[in-house]
Amino acid sequence: MYDLTDYADMIADRVRMDAYALALKEAIKPDSVVLDIGTGPGLHALLAAKFGARKVYAIEPNDVVHLAREVASVNGFADRIDFYQDLSTHVTLPERADIIVSDIRGSLPLYGEHISTIVDARERHLAKGGFLIPGRDVVWTALVDSRAAYKEMINPWSKPYALSMEPIKRATLNSWSNVVPDRIRARHLLTEPHVWTTLVYASIKDPNVSNSDIVQRATRDGKAYGWLVWFDTELIDDIGFSNGPDVENISEVYGRGFFPLLEPIPITAGDTVNLSLHAELMGDAYEWRWHTSVQSQSDPDVIKADFEQSTTIAKAYENKLIAPHISNEQPGLGKDGEVAVFILEKLDGETSVGRIAQQVCQAFPDRFSEPSKALFFVHELTQQFKS
């Protein structure tokens, strides 16, 4: 869940925001109906109204939506923007949208339920002939010589107090990190950038991505520490931005993915480098697998590296560490738990939140000194469990 500082960072990212603003301005016509998924503080919805959309529907599950509604009123758009505090997959709109705008990616477009949310929106909310912003994301990868990114991941486990932490270090190297964009630049690349996948949102159905081997030749001598993964976006025709290592003006919001090798490998120009990269959505999070092999250019029979890595390994260790502790807990019901049970029993589809809050104040006078506090508590709880 984002806080206001996170939203401020997103709005201050001019590379991202200027592109989205331009795309909306180009796309919106006077009779346009726009749906903004993940509106946050409402800026995309406000821009859509400012650029002349007839109607805007803005969906946001978090409480920042209440501020967005106030901002819409301050700007004179309250009559043209309808806000929904929910997930777009749970909402049914009174009409279909000509334009659906969203930015619910993470560091990479394959993040959480991003793809499945877009598929649902396209099928249930998009009008015939309508289109999506963004239209597509192109995901790239290249082998990189970046000791700094590698060290950042493993330094905490590099013999603290002269003690070996090798098992944890190896598990850590089966995860990937979000690196600061400026940390890895074009000079760090050991191979030419290669397209891993293209996500076309007008037609995509499967949230999983799996490809055959990417085979490349090393372009220079160096030491390989891992794979850099980034994306270019096309919001609408010829309007977008790139987060690539060769771009001068970078969107700071997204970062880039750094997938480490199990150990650094000396690379010689001409070496054959193979990568197999897979992303599979498991529940609400992706599990990643990457297989790297490096073949010597001077002797094809010499395999410099053959590493198979998976985030499943790192997560398995995390689960093993916490599972016994969780299974042995014997929790009792605290005061807030008693209040929560009381509230949930009142959710009959007919009683208002205000009425339930009044009953809560009467039943738990020591817990709530003011009616407004009870109302907020009831509201927060019902948002999680309402039908």
ZICORBEL-V880783 format. One record per backbone hydrogen bond with DSSP energy under -0.5 kcal/mol. NH is the residue of the N-H (numbers start at 1). CO is the residue of the C=O. E is the energy in kcal/mol with one decimal. If there is no record, write none. Layout:
nh: (NH NH)
co: (CO CO)
e: (E E)
//
This chain:
nh: (7 8 9 10 11 12 13 13 14 17 18 19 20 21 22 23 24 25 26 27 28 32 34 35 36 37 37 38 38 39 39 42 43 46 47 48 49 50 51 52 53 54 55 56 57 58 59 60 65 66 67 68 69 70 71 72 73 74 75 76 77 78 80 81 82 82 83 84 86 90 91 91 93 97 98 99 100 101 101 102 103 106 111 114 117 118 119 120 121 122 123 124 125 126 127 130 131 133 135 136 137 138 139 139 140 140 141 142 144 145 146 150 151 152 153 153 154 155 157 158 159 162 163 165 168 169 170 171 172 173 174 175 177 179 179 183 184 184 185 186 188 189 190 191 194 196 197 199 200 201 201 202 203 204 207 209 211 214 215 216 216 218 219 220 222 224 225 226 227 228 229 230 232 233 234 235 235 236 239 241 243 247 250 252 255 256 257 258 259 259 260 260 261 265 267 270 271 272 273 273 274 275 276 278 279 280 282 282 283 284 285 287 289 290 291 292 292 293 294 295 296 302 303 304 304 305 307 309 309 311 313 314 314 315 316 317 318 319 320 321 322 323 324 326 327 328 329 334 338 339 340 341 342 343 344 345 346 346 347 348 356 357 358 359 360 361 362 363 364 367 368 369 373 374 375 376 377 378 379 380 381 382 383 384 384 385 386)
co: (3 4 5 6 7 8 9 10 12 13 14 15 16 17 18 19 20 21 22 23 24 29 55 99 57 35 101 36 59 36 59 39 39 42 43 44 45 46 47 49 48 32 32 80 34 82 36 84 62 63 63 64 65 66 67 68 69 70 71 73 72 72 77 77 56 80 81 58 84 87 87 88 91 125 33 33 131 35 99 133 37 108 109 111 113 114 115 116 117 118 119 120 121 121 97 127 98 100 234 234 199 232 137 197 138 230 194 228 226 188 144 146 147 148 149 150 150 151 154 155 157 159 160 157 165 165 166 167 168 169 171 172 258 177 256 180 180 181 183 245 185 186 143 143 141 139 139 137 198 135 199 135 200 200 205 279 277 275 213 214 273 271 190 190 267 265 144 144 259 142 257 140 138 241 136 233 239 239 236 233 231 244 248 250 251 179 229 177 227 257 175 258 225 224 222 218 268 295 216 271 293 214 291 289 209 287 280 285 281 282 282 280 278 309 276 290 307 274 305 272 302 299 301 294 302 294 292 290 307 288 310 174 310 311 312 313 314 315 316 317 318 319 320 322 323 324 326 332 334 335 336 337 338 339 340 341 342 343 344 346 352 353 354 355 356 357 358 359 360 364 364 367 370 370 371 372 373 374 375 376 377 378 379 380 381 381 382)
e: (-2.0 -2.3 -2.0 -1.9 -2.4 -2.4 -0.8 -0.6 -1.4 -2.9 -2.5 -1.1 -2.2 -2.9 -2.3 -2.4 -2.5 -2.3 -2.3 -1.9 -2.4 -2.2 -2.6 -2.8 -3.1 -0.6 -2.4 -0.5 -1.8 -0.5 -2.2 -2.6 -0.5 -2.7 -2.7 -2.2 -2.1 -2.7 -2.5 -1.5 -2.3 -1.7 -1.5 -2.7 -2.9 -2.9 -2.8 -2.6 -1.8 -2.0 -0.6 -2.1 -2.1 -1.7 -2.7 -2.3 -1.8 -2.4 -1.8 -1.4 -3.1 -0.6 -1.6 -1.4 -2.7 -0.5 -0.5 -2.5 -1.2 -1.9 -0.5 -0.8 -0.5 -3.6 -1.9 -1.9 -1.8 -2.9 -0.5 -2.2 -0.7 -2.0 -1.6 -2.3 -2.4 -2.1 -2.5 -2.2 -2.4 -2.7 -2.0 -2.5 -2.4 -1.1 -3.3 -2.4 -2.1 -3.1 -2.3 -1.8 -1.9 -3.0 -0.6 -3.1 -0.5 -3.0 -2.1 -1.6 -2.9 -3.2 -0.9 -1.6 -3.1 -2.0 -1.0 -0.6 -1.7 -2.8 -1.8 -1.7 -1.5 -1.6 -1.5 -0.6 -0.6 -2.5 -2.6 -1.8 -2.7 -1.6 -1.8 -1.5 -2.1 -0.8 -2.5 -2.1 -0.6 -0.7 -0.5 -1.5 -2.1 -1.6 -3.4 -0.9 -2.4 -3.0 -1.4 -3.3 -0.8 -1.9 -0.8 -0.6 -1.6 -2.2 -0.5 -2.4 -0.8 -3.4 -0.6 -0.5 -2.7 -2.7 -3.0 -0.7 -2.3 -3.3 -2.6 -1.1 -3.1 -2.9 -2.9 -1.6 -2.5 -2.9 -2.7 -0.6 -2.5 -1.2 -2.5 -1.4 -1.5 -1.5 -0.8 -0.6 -0.7 -1.2 -2.7 -2.8 -3.0 -0.5 -0.6 -0.7 -2.4 -2.0 -3.7 -2.3 -2.6 -2.2 -3.3 -0.5 -3.0 -2.2 -1.9 -2.7 -3.0 -2.6 -0.6 -3.2 -0.6 -0.6 -1.4 -2.8 -2.3 -2.2 -2.3 -0.5 -2.6 -1.9 -2.1 -3.0 -2.6 -2.5 -0.7 -2.1 -0.7 -1.2 -2.9 -2.4 -0.5 -2.6 -1.2 -0.5 -0.8 -2.4 -2.3 -1.8 -1.8 -2.7 -2.3 -1.9 -1.6 -2.8 -0.6 -2.3 -2.7 -1.4 -1.3 -0.7 -2.2 -2.2 -2.5 -2.5 -2.1 -2.5 -2.8 -1.8 -0.5 -1.7 -1.1 -1.8 -2.3 -2.4 -1.8 -2.0 -2.3 -2.2 -1.8 -2.2 -2.6 -1.0 -1.4 -0.6 -0.8 -1.3 -2.5 -2.3 -2.2 -2.7 -2.6 -2.6 -2.1 -2.7 -1.8 -0.8 -0.8 -1.2 -1.8)
//
